[in-house]
Amino acid sequence: QVQLVQSGGGFVQPGGSLRLSCTPSVRRGRPYPIGWFRQAPGKEREGLLCISYDDLKGYYSESVANRFTISRDAANNTVYLQMSSLKPEDTAVYYCAASRDRCSAYHYLYDYWGQGTQVTVSS
C-alpha cells in the first residue's frame, strides 16, 4: 500500500503564495503520476494539475492557470504544488493523488490519496 504524505498549506492573505508537497511512501523505478485536487465545502472535488511519470504536465482547471505550477524533485521523490496570487476562492482542502497508470483530471482514476491539507485565503 502506498501512502502519500502531504505538507504545507495553512492561512494566507489574498495575493500571497504557498507551496504544498506530496511524498509517496514507496519509490518505484517509474515515478507515480501525481495529481493535485481540491475540494471546497459543498463542492465536488476539482482536478487541478498533474505531473506524469516522465514529468509531462497536465493542466485541468482554468481557474488556476498561470497561478499554480506543479513540479517534481526526483531526488526527494516529492511533488510540489506552487500556488501564487492566491484568491479567497482558492480556499479548500487540497489533496494529492497517485495513479498506477497515468494522469487524469478525474479523481476516481487515482489509486492512492494524501491526507489532505487546508488552504485558507482571507484578509
C-alpha positions as CSV (number, residue, x, y, z in Angstrom):
1,Q,0.0,0.0,0.0
2,V,1.3,3.4,-1.0
3,Q,0.9,6.3,1.4
4,L,1.1,9.9,0.3
5,V,2.3,12.3,2.9
6,Q,1.3,15.9,2.3
7,S,2.8,19.0,3.9
8,G,2.3,22.7,3.6
9,G,-0.9,24.7,3.5
10,G,-2.3,27.0,6.1
11,F,-3.6,30.6,6.1
12,V,-2.5,33.2,3.7
13,Q,-3.8,36.7,2.6
14,P,-5.1,37.3,-0.9
15,G,-2.2,37.7,-3.3
16,G,0.1,35.5,-1.2
17,S,1.8,32.3,-2.1
18,L,2.0,28.8,-0.6
19,R,3.7,25.6,-1.5
20,L,2.3,22.2,-0.9
21,S,4.4,19.0,-1.1
22,C,3.4,15.3,-1.6
23,T,5.8,12.4,-1.0
24,P,4.9,8.8,-1.8
25,S,6.0,6.3,0.8
26,V,7.2,4.0,-1.9
27,R,9.7,4.8,-4.6
28,R,9.5,2.8,-7.7
29,G,11.6,2.8,-10.9
30,R,9.0,4.8,-12.8
31,P,7.7,7.6,-10.7
32,Y,4.0,7.7,-10.0
33,P,1.9,10.2,-11.9
34,I,0.8,12.7,-9.2
35,G,-2.2,14.9,-9.4
36,W,-3.4,17.7,-7.3
37,F,-7.1,18.2,-6.4
38,R,-9.1,20.5,-4.2
39,Q,-12.5,20.4,-2.6
40,A,-14.3,23.3,-1.1
41,P,-17.3,22.9,1.2
42,G,-20.4,21.9,-0.7
43,K,-18.5,21.4,-4.0
44,E,-17.2,18.5,-5.9
45,R,-13.5,17.5,-5.9
46,E,-11.8,19.5,-8.7
47,G,-8.8,18.3,-10.6
48,L,-6.1,21.0,-10.9
49,L,-2.8,19.7,-12.3
50,C,-0.9,16.5,-12.8
51,I,2.7,15.5,-13.5
52,S,3.3,12.3,-15.4
53,Y,6.0,9.7,-14.7
54,D,8.2,11.4,-17.3
55,D,7.4,14.9,-15.9
56,L,4.9,15.9,-18.6
57,K,2.4,18.3,-17.0
58,G,-1.3,18.4,-17.4
59,Y,-3.5,21.4,-16.5
60,Y,-7.1,20.8,-15.8
61,S,-8.5,23.9,-14.3
62,E,-8.7,27.4,-15.9
63,S,-9.2,28.9,-12.5
64,V,-5.6,28.2,-11.5
65,A,-4.0,28.8,-14.9
66,N,-0.8,31.0,-14.7
67,R,-1.0,30.9,-10.9
68,F,-0.4,27.3,-9.9
69,T,2.5,25.2,-11.1
70,I,3.5,21.6,-10.5
71,S,7.0,20.1,-10.3
72,R,8.8,17.0,-9.1
73,D,12.1,16.7,-7.2
74,A,13.2,13.2,-8.2
75,A,16.0,13.1,-5.6
76,N,13.5,13.6,-2.8
77,N,10.7,11.7,-4.5
78,T,8.5,14.7,-3.8
79,V,6.0,16.6,-6.0
80,Y,5.2,20.2,-5.3
81,L,2.3,22.4,-5.9
82,Q,3.4,26.1,-6.0
83,M,0.5,28.4,-5.6
84,S,0.8,32.2,-6.2
85,S,-1.6,35.1,-6.5
86,L,-4.0,33.3,-4.2
87,K,-7.6,34.3,-4.1
88,P,-10.3,33.7,-1.5
89,E,-12.0,31.3,-3.9
90,D,-8.9,29.1,-3.7
91,T,-9.9,28.2,-0.1
92,A,-10.3,24.5,0.0
93,V,-8.8,21.2,1.2
94,Y,-6.1,20.3,-1.2
95,Y,-5.3,16.6,-2.0
96,C,-2.5,14.9,-3.9
97,A,-3.2,11.6,-5.5
98,A,-1.1,9.0,-7.2
99,S,-2.0,6.8,-10.2
100,R,-0.6,3.4,-11.0
101,D,-1.1,4.3,-14.7
102,R,-1.4,7.9,-16.0
103,C,-2.5,11.4,-15.3
104,S,-6.2,12.3,-15.4
105,A,-8.5,15.1,-14.4
106,Y,-10.9,12.6,-12.9
107,H,-10.3,11.8,-9.2
108,Y,-11.8,8.3,-9.4
109,L,-9.0,7.2,-11.7
110,Y,-6.4,7.7,-9.0
111,D,-5.3,4.9,-6.7
112,Y,-3.8,6.5,-3.6
113,W,-4.6,9.7,-1.8
114,G,-2.9,12.0,0.6
115,Q,-4.5,13.1,3.8
116,G,-5.5,16.5,2.6
117,T,-4.4,19.9,3.8
118,Q,-6.4,23.0,4.4
119,V,-5.6,26.2,2.5
120,T,-7.4,29.3,3.6
121,V,-7.1,32.6,1.7
122,S,-8.6,35.5,3.6
123,S,-7.8,39.0,4.6
